[in-house]
Amino acid sequence: MDPVLQLVVAYVPLENACSVEGLCSPKSYDDGTSGGTEQTICCINGVCWPVYDCGGTLLWCVDGVCNEDGTVTCFEYVEGE
């Protein structure tokens, strides 16, 4: 609790986006590429966006990239592909 501002800050762990079936795209790192960025995303009907103001489900993306249309693609490691 911040005694000056009288605010309480609490953190709740978010569900991994790749635990939601069909939400993540498979990706192999065998080609030497690195992963994307870790970020909180907001998903509505299977489409995910960076979090600004979420009217959907908040999820955690371990390896994501922002697309040209503003959406986020979250990747799931797949060994040997």
BELTA-V937608 format. One record per run of one state. SS is the DSSP state (H for helix, E for strand, - for the rest). FROM is the first residue (numbers start at 0). TO is the last residue. If there is no record, write none. Layout:
BEGIN
{{SS FROM TO} {SS FROM TO}}
END
This chain:
BEGIN
{{- 0 0} {E 1 1} {- 2 5} {E 6 6} {- 7 14} {E 15 15} {H 16 18} {- 19 23} {E 24 26} {- 27 35} {E 36 43} {- 44 45} {E 46 49} {- 50 55} {E 56 65} {- 66 69} {E 70 76} {- 77 80}}
END
